[in-house]
Amino acid sequence: MPSPLPLADVRVLECTGGIPGAYCGKMLTDAGAQVVKLEPPGGDPLRAWSASGDPAPGPGEHAPLFQYLAAGKRSVVADRADAPAAHDLIRGADVVVVDGTGGWDLAHVRSLLAGGDGAVLVSITPFGTEGPYADQGVQANEFILQAMCGSIEGRGWPGEEPLQAGGRIGEWVAGAYAAFAAAAGFRRLRRTGGGDVFDVSVLEAMVVTMGGLGAVGAEVLGADAPAAGRNLEMPSIVPTADGLVGFCTITAQQFADFLVLIDRADLLDDAELASFAGRIRRREEFLEMVHGWAATRTTAEIVELAAALRIPVAPIGTPETLADIDQFRERGVFVKNALGHLQPRVPYRASAFEAGPPGPVPELGGDTGAVRWPARERTSEPGAAADRRPLDGVRVADFTAFWAGPTATQLLSAFGADVVKIEGLRRPDGMRFSGGRPPTVEQWWEWGSVFLASNNDKRGLGLELSLPRAREIALRLIAGSDLVVENFSPRVMANFGLEWPEVSGANPRACMVRMPAFGLDGPWRDRVGFAQTMEQASGMAWMTGHPDGPPIIPRGVCDPVAGVHAAFAAVLALESRDATGRGVHVEGTMVEAALNVAAEALLEHTVRGVTPRRDGNRGPGAAPQGVYRTAGPDEWAAVAVTDDAQWPALAAAIGRPDLAGDPGLATRAGRAADAARVDEAVAAWAAGVDVATAVAVLRAAGVPAARVTPARDVLDDEHLRARGFWEHVRHPVAGEFRSTGLPFGSRTVPSGWVRDAAPLFGAHNREVLAELGLGEREIAALEEDGIIGSRPAGL
């Protein structure tokens, strides 16, 4: 019989009106928490929101996105003028999530708690509660934040306008980070009796997931960093005889296999084409050969052929086709909510607990007066230090590689876990060889910028797991670990003999989090997949690009999306283990995390029968919304009018007060209908001023605006620097550089999250093995036999 859900006794008060707070609350609800929405008298704005622009729901109806995000929660109506009932809920909650909606912001909630330490407070705002942009009252929506974080500038072709990633992905990611912080913070609260305050910045979440790696790469390599340029992946999404198919060739072997797939083995020795830069230079030639080959075959035929060659491949998921994709259908990925509409299920499955079906959607104020939370009496475990991090004392055996898995384990290490990263001598983490130095440089494998940004605060063990003696050592490490995390395709851990039966046999209290691309079962079980593949399959790519062009991948965001969801599930597993004494096996599937974040388009289709589509840089929540070329070489300003009151201010700022007097443009719907005329007016003004002037003028008028910032320039953002977002890292080979931190500050961790740089290959072999009881002579013999090492084999 399944155990209770890990957060079953947790009280959460959700005082928010946007996607980040609502998704945070949803994740906590799915984990068993009692979540109460504290809504203003007019209700959560999401109750009336529709991405398709359909009319607000009538009596007894619920907007598609609200159905998904609010299911299983309760609703209490109150505002700051209301009184004692709302205040009692705040004082009785274990976790309070705020974003300023209805006047419930972090400062007000803290004042009600009178400086008390008995709760976890989570604030989610565009810029955080402190820093220049927060102090100046800078206005921003998802689109503006994408421009600021370095995401938009690099997406598209040279000479064309840069493109946003569709679907408000950054807001969902911020909500997931907030949920992880809340769950981990509650774990600390339960043990020490001390609460915490997490100040989540949506901008920082987007820098971590959508633009920061480019900044770190530029910082690490300095003058040797490749010139930044706008481009799109090749190969990626191409038309077939009956639809669209998506490819991803991260490794040299995958691209070589791709050439074989398209019957061009004659090009295997073409060194220029083998490089991404070379394919960009020969773009028309390359795309012509790929499109010509794909046009004569169906999507299903191509997927079958590519999968047989272990090339990452997927059909392009759309709101209309997602529920019929065989992998999703056979695994039961989509479930019906209480109103009978399809939505993605919870993106993890656990051996010890099971999330139930989506609960009912709360009526506005339906629980007012019915929820009473008396204040908790907080106690602490004997010897629990008030300044401990939430995962202090937890040891993690980390078998992850690339970006998704390391993102998960880096979150765990930042929160105090002792993470031992295991890398094979013959197959080290592939990110050691990406975005770094050429092989002519000594220890060139220590320069991979993605590796350096994703593996801080870990210890490194070089262990060749294909050898039996190495497996014995791995099991000894697992025997002393609380958690095992891996993100290979399922067959890899099976080949190593390190699946759940072996893990639980070595340590019945150990938890194991597996992060397969598509799942541990189903027809796609053994397929290889990277973030780009998830974006293609989940519908994210469908929402990105121009209406008359092909879908475009958001570019890697699904890796950290999977990572933060897996880290959240790991905390749940530890909570369950601590309650029952039994380890927990968790399957946290990458593509299902992506489906949860991309759910809105599917919901609009299943509830309203509408199929949302990509629309360039426009969006349903603002008009106008776009990027406009300014004076200067390839400099663009992003502009978004998010409410009708901003429109006259924009018209005046660009010297076109006549537009403000046009009744046809007074509403967002009217401006969207006449978008070409509006865009022409804004573009004409922007072309005559430099980007800094354009942004300053518009912000002074109260209009959301930002420079479309190249990733490398995000390092110099005044707000991020003032908030201490960038972590200063000292690496023994790569030297000193700034790396991405976590997208929130913590009251209990005031000095930054990173304590040590990413490990050199095998840097802690002796230290870790000595802790396992091996003597110096035995360790030396292991090194002599090639079982352990401090240098990748063959390099």
Sequence and secondary structure as in RCSB ss.txt:
>XXXX:A:sequence
MPSPLPLADVRVLECTGGIPGAYCGKMLTDAGAQVVKLEPPGGDPLRAWSASGDPAPGPGEHAPLFQYLAAGKRS
VVADRADAPAAHDLIRGADVVVVDGTGGWDLAHVRSLLAGGDGAVLVSITPFGTEGPYADQGVQANEFILQAMCG
SIEGRGWPGEEPLQAGGRIGEWVAGAYAAFAAAAGFRRLRRTGGGDVFDVSVLEAMVVTMGGLGAVGAEVLGADA
PAAGRNLEMPSIVPTADGLVGFCTITAQQFADFLVLIDRADLLDDAELASFAGRIRRREEFLEMVHGWAATRTTA
EIVELAAALRIPVAPIGTPETLADIDQFRERGVFVKNALGHLQPRVPYRASAFEAGPPGPVPELGGDTGAVRWPA
RERTSEPGAAADRRPLDGVRVADFTAFWAGPTATQLLSAFGADVVKIEGLRRPDGMRFSGGRPPTVEQWWEWGSV
FLASNNDKRGLGLELSLPRAREIALRLIAGSDLVVENFSPRVMANFGLEWPEVSGANPRACMVRMPAFGLDGPWR
DRVGFAQTMEQASGMAWMTGHPDGPPIIPRGVCDPVAGVHAAFAAVLALESRDATGRGVHVEGTMVEAALNVAAE
ALLEHTVRGVTPRRDGNRGPGAAPQGVYRTAGPDEWAAVAVTDDAQWPALAAAIGRPDLAGDPGLATRAGRAADA
ARVDEAVAAWAAGVDVATAVAVLRAAGVPAARVTPARDVLDDEHLRARGFWEHVRHPVAGEFRSTGLPFGSRTVP
SGWVRDAAPLFGAHNREVLAELGLGEREIAALEEDGIIGSRPAGL
>XXXX:A:secstr
     TTTT EEEEE  SHHHHHHHHHHHHTT EEEEEE TT  GGGG  TT      TT   HHHHHHHTT EE
EE  TTS HHHHHHHHH SEEEE SGGG  HHHHHHHTTT  SSEEEEEESS SSSHHHHHT    HHHHHHHHT
SSTTBS TTS     SS HHHHHHHHHHHHHHHHHHHHHHHHS  EEEEEEHHHHHIIIIIHHHHHHHHHHGGGS
     B  SS EEE SSSEEEE   SHHHHHHHHHHTT GGGTT HHHHSHHHHHHTHHHHHHHHHHHHTTS HH
HHHHHHHHTT  EEE   TTTGGG HHHHHTT EEE TTS EEE  S EESS    S      TTTTTTT     
      TT  TT  TTTT EEEEE  TTHHHHHHHHHHHTT EEEEEE SSS  GGGGSSS  TTSTTGGG  HH
HHHH TTEEEEEB TTSHHHHHHHHHHHHT SEEEE S HHHHHHHT SHHHHHHH TT EEEE  SS SSSTTT
T    HHHHHHHHSTGGGSS TTS      STHHHHHHHHHHHHHHHHHHHHHHHS   EEE  HHHHHHHHTHH
HHHHHHHH       TT BTTBSSEEEEE BSTT EEEEE  STTHHHHHHHHTT HHHHT GGGSSHHHHHHTH
HHHHHHHHHHHTTSBHHHHHHHHHHTT  EEE   GGGGGG HHHHHTT SEEEEETTTEEEEE   SEEETTBT
T S  S    TTTTHHHHHHHTT  HHHHHHHHHTTSB SS TT 
